[in-house]
Amino acid sequence: MIQRKQTLFLLLAAILVLVCIFLRLEWIDVLLAVSAALSNYTIFQYNRRIVQARLCLVGMFVILAWYVGLAVLEGVAGVTESLPMVAVILIFLARKGILDDEKLVRSADRIR
């Protein structure tokens, strides 16, 4: 559902991660590819909001694992490596929107 703000956040996060992959192209970037695929898969789980929220958490942890691996291998992060952190923020905002939608649906169910 493209009209949901969290869909746009997830799509932007996937695009930022893919840009970072194409600018770097190293073996550790497989984690970023997984995160981009996970963000795209999460978009299509709009009927299952709880699963969507959990997939957002997994996506954030995958990107953070990439940062840990990058710190171990290279030590210093450059400008290109800041793009996934923006993606983590966008995924966090998407998760917040998903949980807000879930609260709204549950409150509407209580009224019935």
N, CA, C and O of each residue as an XYZ file, in Angstrom:
448
protein
N       0.842     -1.169      0.000
C       0.000      0.000      0.000
C       0.893      1.239      0.000
O       1.481      1.592      1.022
N       0.984      1.882     -1.136
C       1.911      2.985     -1.317
C       1.473      4.236     -0.564
O       2.304      5.110     -0.313
N       0.197      4.355     -0.194
C      -0.241      5.581      0.455
C       0.144      5.642      1.928
O      -0.047      6.682      2.559
N       0.668      4.587      2.486
C       1.098      4.605      3.874
C       2.504      5.192      3.968
O       3.377      4.870      3.162
N       2.710      6.052      4.955
C       4.008      6.715      5.088
C       5.123      5.717      5.378
O       6.261      5.921      4.958
N       4.802      4.632      6.098
C       5.838      3.660      6.396
C       6.318      2.935      5.142
O       7.465      2.491      5.092
N       5.471      2.809      4.141
C       5.886      2.210      2.882
C       6.942      3.084      2.213
O       7.938      2.582      1.694
N       6.717      4.372      2.231
C       7.699      5.288      1.648
C       9.014      5.260      2.426
O      10.089      5.299      1.828
N       8.931      5.193      3.761
C      10.142      5.104      4.573
C      10.931      3.843      4.242
O      12.150      3.897      4.084
N      10.242      2.706      4.136
C      10.919      1.450      3.832
C      11.521      1.470      2.433
O      12.618      0.954      2.219
N      10.814      2.058      1.491
C      11.330      2.152      0.130
C      12.573      3.041      0.068
O      13.548      2.698     -0.602
N      12.543      4.166      0.752
C      13.719      5.040      0.804
C      14.896      4.364      1.493
O      16.044      4.534      1.081
N      14.613      3.594      2.546
C      15.681      2.869      3.236
C      16.324      1.856      2.305
O      17.548      1.731      2.274
N      15.508      1.130      1.542
C      16.050      0.154      0.600
C      16.893      0.840     -0.474
O      17.945      0.328     -0.858
N      16.443      1.979     -0.953
C      17.195      2.701     -1.990
C      18.535      3.189     -1.440
O      19.558      3.066     -2.112
N      18.540      3.743     -0.224
C      19.793      4.215      0.370
C      20.789      3.076      0.571
O      21.986      3.236      0.331
N      20.290      1.942      1.007
C      21.167      0.793      1.217
C      21.729      0.303     -0.120
O      22.904     -0.052     -0.202
N      20.914      0.283     -1.145
C      21.395     -0.146     -2.461
C      22.430      0.828     -3.024
O      23.399      0.405     -3.654
N      22.233      2.107     -2.804
C      23.229      3.090     -3.245
C      24.560      2.839     -2.548
O      25.620      2.902     -3.171
N      24.496      2.557     -1.260
C      25.723      2.274     -0.516
C      26.403      1.015     -1.041
O      27.629      0.964     -1.130
N      25.623      0.009     -1.386
C      26.197     -1.238     -1.924
C      26.927     -0.949     -3.228
O      28.054     -1.407     -3.419
N      26.308     -0.202     -4.120
C      26.913      0.047     -5.426
C      28.132      0.961     -5.346
O      28.995      0.922     -6.224
N      28.210      1.780     -4.306
C      29.371      2.635     -4.146
C      30.548      1.910     -3.497
O      31.694      2.329     -3.658
N      30.281      0.832     -2.771
C      31.338      0.134     -2.044
C      31.739     -1.180     -2.697
O      32.909     -1.372     -3.028
N      30.791     -2.082     -2.887
C      31.010     -3.391     -3.496
C      32.120     -4.204     -2.824
O      33.162     -4.470     -3.424
N      31.882     -4.585     -1.594
C      32.772     -5.479     -0.875
C      31.951     -6.665     -0.379
O      30.722     -6.650     -0.439
N      32.639     -7.683      0.107
C      31.927     -8.911      0.499
C      31.013     -8.695      1.689
O      30.000     -9.385      1.802
N      31.324     -7.773      2.575
C      30.484     -7.552      3.759
C      29.157     -6.887      3.377
O      28.221     -6.854      4.177
N      29.085     -6.365      2.170
C      27.868     -5.700      1.723
C      26.720     -6.664      1.464
O      25.617     -6.237      1.125
N      26.966     -7.947      1.619
C      25.884     -8.934      1.528
C      24.844     -8.651      2.610
O      23.647     -8.828      2.382
N      25.294     -8.215      3.778
C      24.350     -7.865      4.846
C      23.446     -6.711      4.429
O      22.261     -6.697      4.762
N      23.993     -5.757      3.713
C      23.170     -4.647      3.236
C      22.167     -5.115      2.180
O      21.033     -4.636      2.138
N      22.587     -6.044      1.337
C      21.665     -6.589      0.335
C      20.514     -7.320      1.019
O      19.368     -7.236      0.580
N      20.823     -8.033      2.090
C      19.774     -8.716      2.855
C      18.820     -7.692      3.455
O      17.604     -7.885      3.436
N      19.364     -6.617      3.980
C      18.527     -5.581      4.570
C      17.623     -4.923      3.525
O      16.453     -4.655      3.799
N      18.158     -4.663      2.330
C      17.343     -4.063      1.259
C      16.233     -5.018      0.837
O      15.092     -4.598      0.641
N      16.561     -6.296      0.697
C      15.545     -7.287      0.333
C      14.485     -7.400      1.426
O      13.296     -7.534      1.138
N      14.923     -7.346      2.665
C      13.996     -7.433      3.786
C      13.068     -6.222      3.830
O      11.883     -6.363      4.133
N      13.587     -5.048      3.534
C      12.738     -3.845      3.494
C      11.696     -3.957      2.392
O      10.535     -3.599      2.590
N      12.108     -4.449      1.241
C      11.149     -4.623      0.146
C      10.105     -5.679      0.476
O       8.932     -5.509      0.145
N      10.509     -6.759      1.119
C       9.553     -7.800      1.518
C       8.583     -7.259      2.567
O       7.398     -7.594      2.554
N       9.085     -6.427      3.468
C       8.254     -5.869      4.529
C       7.147     -4.988      3.961
O       6.049     -4.940      4.515
N       7.420     -4.303      2.880
C       6.402     -3.444      2.262
C       5.164     -4.252      1.887
O       4.041     -3.773      2.039
N       5.361     -5.462      1.403
C       4.234     -6.264      0.919
C       3.551     -7.074      2.016
O       2.644     -7.853      1.724
N       3.957     -6.910      3.243
C       3.307     -7.582      4.369
C       2.336     -6.638      5.082
O       2.169     -6.723      6.299
N       1.697     -5.739      4.327
C       0.866     -4.699      4.926
C      -0.367     -5.245      5.626
O      -0.941     -4.548      6.462
N      -0.796     -6.457      5.322
C      -1.944     -7.029      6.016
C      -1.569     -7.596      7.377
O      -2.440     -7.839      8.212
N      -0.289     -7.805      7.601
C       0.194     -8.396      8.851
C       1.129     -7.395      9.529
O       2.351     -7.473      9.398
N       0.528     -6.460     10.250
C       1.294     -5.350     10.823
C       2.293     -5.786     11.886
O       3.381     -5.216     11.966
N       1.961     -6.768     12.695
C       2.890     -7.237     13.733
C       4.120     -7.864     13.083
O       5.244     -7.640     13.533
N       3.912     -8.647     12.029
C       5.038     -9.237     11.297
C       5.877     -8.136     10.669
O       7.106     -8.214     10.660
N       5.218     -7.117     10.145
C       5.933     -5.980      9.563
C       6.832     -5.307     10.593
O       7.984     -4.986     10.300
N       6.312     -5.095     11.787
C       7.094     -4.443     12.842
C       8.305     -5.293     13.220
O       9.392     -4.761     13.448
N       8.122     -6.605     13.286
C       9.240     -7.494     13.620
C      10.280     -7.523     12.504
O      11.480     -7.562     12.774
N       9.829     -7.505     11.264
C      10.768     -7.479     10.147
C      11.566     -6.172     10.126
O      12.732     -6.158      9.735
N      10.942     -5.094     10.543
C      11.669     -3.822     10.647
C      12.784     -3.931     11.680
O      13.894     -3.449     11.457
N      12.485     -4.566     12.808
C      13.523     -4.760     13.821
C      14.676     -5.599     13.288
O      15.844     -5.286     13.521
N      14.345     -6.655     12.578
C      15.381     -7.521     12.002
C      16.223     -6.728     11.011
O      17.448     -6.852     10.997
N      15.579     -5.917     10.188
C      16.304     -5.096      9.223
C      17.249     -4.113      9.893
O      18.368     -3.902      9.425
N      16.797     -3.509     10.992
C      17.674     -2.590     11.719
C      18.869     -3.332     12.307
O      19.993     -2.833     12.252
N      18.640     -4.514     12.867
C      19.737     -5.286     13.451
C      20.728     -5.757     12.394
O      21.927     -5.840     12.661
N      20.233     -6.069     11.192
C      21.138     -6.484     10.112
C      22.060     -5.327      9.719
O      23.258     -5.521      9.516
N      21.498     -4.134      9.617
C      22.330     -2.977      9.271
C      23.327     -2.686     10.394
O      24.485     -2.366     10.127
N      22.887     -2.795     11.636
C      23.802     -2.567     12.748
C      24.895     -3.632     12.790
O      26.030     -3.334     13.164
N      24.572     -4.866     12.414
C      25.591     -5.923     12.322
C      26.593     -5.577     11.222
O      27.785     -5.850     11.360
N      26.117     -4.983     10.142
C      27.019     -4.539      9.080
C      27.986     -3.488      9.613
O      29.177     -3.514      9.300
N      27.464     -2.558     10.425
C      28.333     -1.536     11.015
C      29.388     -2.162     11.926
O      30.541     -1.731     11.920
N      29.010     -3.162     12.701
C      29.974     -3.840     13.570
C      31.039     -4.526     12.726
O      32.231     -4.421     13.017
N      30.614     -5.224     11.688
C      31.575     -5.872     10.789
C      32.476     -4.868     10.098
O      33.665     -5.125      9.912
N      31.933     -3.750      9.724
C      32.720     -2.701      9.074
C      33.743     -2.116     10.041
O      34.879     -1.838      9.656
N      33.341     -1.929     11.296
C      34.265     -1.390     12.293
C      35.410     -2.362     12.551
O      36.548     -1.943     12.763
N      35.112     -3.653     12.533
C      36.162     -4.654     12.750
C      37.118     -4.686     11.564
O      38.330     -4.787     11.752
N      36.592     -4.602     10.354
C      37.437     -4.715      9.162
C      38.192     -3.438      8.825
O      39.393     -3.472      8.558
N      37.485     -2.311      8.838
C      38.092     -1.074      8.352
C      38.381     -0.065      9.455
O      39.328      0.715      9.344
N      37.601     -0.067     10.492
C      37.838      0.835     11.607
C      37.205      2.203     11.458
O      36.601      2.693     12.412
N      37.315      2.830     10.318
C      36.800      4.191     10.135
C      35.714      4.166      9.069
O      35.870      3.532      8.026
N      34.626      4.853      9.336
C      33.528      4.930      8.377
C      33.597      6.261      7.640
O      33.890      7.297      8.237
N      33.327      6.224      6.342
C      33.332      7.435      5.533
C      31.927      7.930      5.269
O      30.976      7.546      5.950
N      31.812      8.782      4.280
C      30.515      9.368      3.932
C      29.565      8.308      3.381
O      28.374      8.312      3.690
N      30.097      7.405      2.569
C      29.264      6.361      1.986
C      28.653      5.471      3.057
O      27.521      5.008      2.917
N      29.393      5.236      4.111
C      28.927      4.360      5.170
C      27.873      5.015      6.058
O      27.298      4.343      6.915
N      27.606      6.294      5.879
C      26.572      6.952      6.673
C      25.175      6.720      6.097
O      24.183      6.902      6.802
N      25.086      6.326      4.842
C      23.774      6.097      4.222
C      22.965      5.007      4.929
O      21.767      5.197      5.135
N      23.567      3.869      5.310
C      22.781      2.874      6.033
C      22.267      3.359      7.389
O      21.224      2.895      7.850
N      22.979      4.281      8.031
C      22.475      4.808      9.302
C      21.204      5.625      9.067
O      20.285      5.597      9.886
N      21.152      6.343      7.965
C      19.924      7.052      7.605
C      18.816      6.029      7.331
O      17.654      6.259      7.667
N      19.186      4.903      6.720
C      18.218      3.838      6.466
C      17.686      3.271      7.777
O      16.499      2.957      7.873
N      18.542      3.135      8.786
C      18.086      2.647     10.097
C      17.065      3.613     10.689
O      16.065      3.186     11.266
N      17.315      4.903     10.548
C      16.372      5.901     11.061
C      15.045      5.809     10.316
O      13.982      5.898     10.931
N      15.096      5.631      8.997
C      13.859      5.505      8.214
C      13.096      4.234      8.577
O      11.868      4.249      8.654
N      13.816      3.138      8.799
C      13.160      1.893      9.198
C      12.526      2.059     10.579
O      11.431      1.555     10.827
N      13.214      2.763     11.471
C      12.648      3.035     12.795
C      11.345      3.838     12.672
O      10.361      3.533     13.346
N      11.342      4.855     11.819
C      10.124      5.655     11.611
C       9.009      4.822     10.993
O       7.839      4.990     11.334
N       9.377      3.919     10.080
C       8.374      3.036      9.485
C       7.775      2.116     10.546
O       6.564      1.898     10.575
N       8.630      1.582     11.416
C       8.143      0.700     12.486
C       7.197      1.458     13.409
O       6.170      0.922     13.824
N       7.538      2.695     13.729
C       6.674      3.514     14.573
C       5.312      3.727     13.903
O       4.278      3.650     14.567
N       5.305      3.993     12.600
C       4.050      4.154     11.873
C       3.237      2.870     11.834
O       2.010      2.906     11.924
N       3.910      1.745     11.701
C       3.224      0.448     11.679
C       2.566      0.182     13.027
O       1.414     -0.246     13.081
N       3.285      0.432     14.106
C       2.723      0.209     15.439
C       1.588      1.184     15.734
O       0.634      0.824     16.425
N       1.674      2.411     15.224
C       0.574      3.365     15.379
C      -0.670      2.878     14.635
O      -1.786      3.000     15.140
N      -0.477      2.328     13.441
C      -1.606      1.749     12.696
C      -2.229      0.596     13.469
O      -3.451      0.461     13.518
N      -1.392     -0.227     14.066
C      -1.896     -1.378     14.831
C      -2.712     -0.900     16.034
O      -3.752     -1.480     16.344
N      -2.250      0.149     16.709
C      -3.011      0.707     17.835
C      -4.357      1.235     17.374
O      -5.373      1.047     18.043
N      -4.355      1.901     16.221
C      -5.592      2.459     15.691
C      -6.588      1.351     15.352
O      -7.779      1.481     15.638
N      -6.116      0.279     14.754
C      -6.996     -0.841     14.407
C      -7.542     -1.503     15.667
O      -8.723     -1.845     15.731
N      -6.686     -1.681     16.662
C      -7.150     -2.307     17.914
C      -8.167     -1.428     18.633
O      -9.126     -1.942     19.209
N      -7.974     -0.121     18.608
C      -8.953      0.755     19.268
C     -10.279      0.742     18.522
O     -11.343      0.822     19.137
N     -10.219      0.641     17.207
C     -11.462      0.551     16.434
C     -12.174     -0.770     16.691
O     -13.404     -0.820     16.684
N     -11.422     -1.834     16.915
C     -12.022     -3.120     17.237
C     -12.712     -3.077     18.605
O     -13.731     -3.737     18.805
N     -12.169     -2.319     19.524
C     -12.790     -2.223     20.854
C     -14.128     -1.518     20.786
O     -15.037     -1.825     21.558
N     -14.256     -0.573     19.868
C     -15.495      0.188     19.762
C     -16.633     -0.693     19.260
O     -17.784     -0.508     19.656
N     -16.325     -1.628     18.412
C     -17.381     -2.490     17.854
C     -17.987     -3.353     18.872
O     -18.887     -4.134     18.564
